[in-house]
Amino acid sequence: MKEIQIVAYKCRACGKVHYPFHDRCLGCKGRDFEEIKPQGCARLLTYTQIFNLPWGFDQRFLIIAIGEFENGVRAMGQLEADAIEGLQLGMALNASWEPVRTQFGERIFGLRFEPLP
């Protein structure tokens, strides 16, 4: 498992966390940010299933989720589950930075969530 390669930005004036980067804070319009990394477990905010996948995916479907980390960073990634039954909003997720597919013989890394038992 590799370190999660996401960098979020926290406004130094009001504390609002942005991911991806915005030129100005969406809260106070400030321009001074500190870089932060996702920390801790995530909790499931929302999810959806995609059945019509683009070329390069060998799964029948994907579950895509938005998770919020303990330090407020919100990010989208693949959710490892066999079906949406049993998923509950707010449930704890483990996050990792792993290969999510192979394209032209090269591994493509991305954010992957897995429900915690």
Contacts in CASP RR format, 6 or more apart in sequence:
PFRMAT RR
TARGET T0000
AUTHOR 0000-0000-0000
METHOD contacts of the structure
MODEL  1
MKEIQIVAYKCRACGKVHYPFHDRCLGCKGRDFEEIKPQGCARLLTYTQI
FNLPWGFDQRFLIIAIGEFENGVRAMGQLEADAIEGLQLGMALNASWEPV
RTQFGERIFGLRFEPLP
1 96 0 8 1.000
1 97 0 8 1.000
1 98 0 8 1.000
2 96 0 8 1.000
2 97 0 8 1.000
2 98 0 8 1.000
2 109 0 8 1.000
3 37 0 8 1.000
3 97 0 8 1.000
4 37 0 8 1.000
4 38 0 8 1.000
4 95 0 8 1.000
4 96 0 8 1.000
4 97 0 8 1.000
4 111 0 8 1.000
5 97 0 8 1.000
5 109 0 8 1.000
5 110 0 8 1.000
6 19 0 8 1.000
6 37 0 8 1.000
6 38 0 8 1.000
6 73 0 8 1.000
6 75 0 8 1.000
6 111 0 8 1.000
7 19 0 8 1.000
7 35 0 8 1.000
7 36 0 8 1.000
7 37 0 8 1.000
8 17 0 8 1.000
8 18 0 8 1.000
8 19 0 8 1.000
8 35 0 8 1.000
8 36 0 8 1.000
8 37 0 8 1.000
8 38 0 8 1.000
8 72 0 8 1.000
8 73 0 8 1.000
8 75 0 8 1.000
9 17 0 8 1.000
9 18 0 8 1.000
9 19 0 8 1.000
9 21 0 8 1.000
9 22 0 8 1.000
9 33 0 8 1.000
9 34 0 8 1.000
9 35 0 8 1.000
9 36 0 8 1.000
10 16 0 8 1.000
10 17 0 8 1.000
10 18 0 8 1.000
10 33 0 8 1.000
10 34 0 8 1.000
10 36 0 8 1.000
11 17 0 8 1.000
11 18 0 8 1.000
11 25 0 8 1.000
11 27 0 8 1.000
11 28 0 8 1.000
11 30 0 8 1.000
11 32 0 8 1.000
11 33 0 8 1.000
12 32 0 8 1.000
12 33 0 8 1.000
12 34 0 8 1.000
13 25 0 8 1.000
13 28 0 8 1.000
13 30 0 8 1.000
13 32 0 8 1.000
14 25 0 8 1.000
14 27 0 8 1.000
14 28 0 8 1.000
14 30 0 8 1.000
16 25 0 8 1.000
16 26 0 8 1.000
16 27 0 8 1.000
16 28 0 8 1.000
17 36 0 8 1.000
17 71 0 8 1.000
17 72 0 8 1.000
17 73 0 8 1.000
17 74 0 8 1.000
18 25 0 8 1.000
18 26 0 8 1.000
18 33 0 8 1.000
19 73 0 8 1.000
19 74 0 8 1.000
19 75 0 8 1.000
21 33 0 8 1.000
23 31 0 8 1.000
24 30 0 8 1.000
24 31 0 8 1.000
25 31 0 8 1.000
25 33 0 8 1.000
36 71 0 8 1.000
36 73 0 8 1.000
37 73 0 8 1.000
38 69 0 8 1.000
38 71 0 8 1.000
38 73 0 8 1.000
38 75 0 8 1.000
38 95 0 8 1.000
39 69 0 8 1.000
39 70 0 8 1.000
39 71 0 8 1.000
39 73 0 8 1.000
40 69 0 8 1.000
40 70 0 8 1.000
40 71 0 8 1.000
40 95 0 8 1.000
41 69 0 8 1.000
41 70 0 8 1.000
41 92 0 8 1.000
41 93 0 8 1.000
41 94 0 8 1.000
41 95 0 8 1.000
41 116 0 8 1.000
42 67 0 8 1.000
42 68 0 8 1.000
42 69 0 8 1.000
42 70 0 8 1.000
42 75 0 8 1.000
42 92 0 8 1.000
42 93 0 8 1.000
42 94 0 8 1.000
42 95 0 8 1.000
42 113 0 8 1.000
43 67 0 8 1.000
43 68 0 8 1.000
43 90 0 8 1.000
43 91 0 8 1.000
43 92 0 8 1.000
43 93 0 8 1.000
44 65 0 8 1.000
44 66 0 8 1.000
44 67 0 8 1.000
44 79 0 8 1.000
44 87 0 8 1.000
44 88 0 8 1.000
44 89 0 8 1.000
44 90 0 8 1.000
44 91 0 8 1.000
44 92 0 8 1.000
44 93 0 8 1.000
44 113 0 8 1.000
44 115 0 8 1.000
45 65 0 8 1.000
45 66 0 8 1.000
45 67 0 8 1.000
45 68 0 8 1.000
45 74 0 8 1.000
45 89 0 8 1.000
45 90 0 8 1.000
46 65 0 8 1.000
46 66 0 8 1.000
46 89 0 8 1.000
47 63 0 8 1.000
47 64 0 8 1.000
47 65 0 8 1.000
47 66 0 8 1.000
47 79 0 8 1.000
47 84 0 8 1.000
47 87 0 8 1.000
48 63 0 8 1.000
48 64 0 8 1.000
49 61 0 8 1.000
49 62 0 8 1.000
49 63 0 8 1.000
49 64 0 8 1.000
49 84 0 8 1.000
50 61 0 8 1.000
50 62 0 8 1.000
50 63 0 8 1.000
50 64 0 8 1.000
51 60 0 8 1.000
51 61 0 8 1.000
53 59 0 8 1.000
53 61 0 8 1.000
53 62 0 8 1.000
56 101 0 8 1.000
56 102 0 8 1.000
56 103 0 8 1.000
57 101 0 8 1.000
58 101 0 8 1.000
62 78 0 8 1.000
63 78 0 8 1.000
63 79 0 8 1.000
63 80 0 8 1.000
63 81 0 8 1.000
63 84 0 8 1.000
63 87 0 8 1.000
64 76 0 8 1.000
64 77 0 8 1.000
64 78 0 8 1.000
64 79 0 8 1.000
65 76 0 8 1.000
65 77 0 8 1.000
65 78 0 8 1.000
65 79 0 8 1.000
65 93 0 8 1.000
65 113 0 8 1.000
66 74 0 8 1.000
66 75 0 8 1.000
66 76 0 8 1.000
66 77 0 8 1.000
67 74 0 8 1.000
67 75 0 8 1.000
67 76 0 8 1.000
67 77 0 8 1.000
67 93 0 8 1.000
67 95 0 8 1.000
67 113 0 8 1.000
68 74 0 8 1.000
69 75 0 8 1.000
69 95 0 8 1.000
75 111 0 8 1.000
76 111 0 8 1.000
77 110 0 8 1.000
77 111 0 8 1.000
77 112 0 8 1.000
77 113 0 8 1.000
78 100 0 8 1.000
78 110 0 8 1.000
78 111 0 8 1.000
78 112 0 8 1.000
78 113 0 8 1.000
79 87 0 8 1.000
79 93 0 8 1.000
79 112 0 8 1.000
79 113 0 8 1.000
79 114 0 8 1.000
79 115 0 8 1.000
80 112 0 8 1.000
80 113 0 8 1.000
80 114 0 8 1.000
80 115 0 8 1.000
81 87 0 8 1.000
81 115 0 8 1.000
87 115 0 8 1.000
91 115 0 8 1.000
91 116 0 8 1.000
92 115 0 8 1.000
92 116 0 8 1.000
93 113 0 8 1.000
93 114 0 8 1.000
93 115 0 8 1.000
93 116 0 8 1.000
94 113 0 8 1.000
94 114 0 8 1.000
94 115 0 8 1.000
94 116 0 8 1.000
95 111 0 8 1.000
95 112 0 8 1.000
95 113 0 8 1.000
95 114 0 8 1.000
96 111 0 8 1.000
96 112 0 8 1.000
96 114 0 8 1.000
97 109 0 8 1.000
97 110 0 8 1.000
97 111 0 8 1.000
97 112 0 8 1.000
98 109 0 8 1.000
98 110 0 8 1.000
98 112 0 8 1.000
99 107 0 8 1.000
99 108 0 8 1.000
99 109 0 8 1.000
99 110 0 8 1.000
100 108 0 8 1.000
100 109 0 8 1.000
100 110 0 8 1.000
100 112 0 8 1.000
101 107 0 8 1.000
101 108 0 8 1.000
102 108 0 8 1.000
END
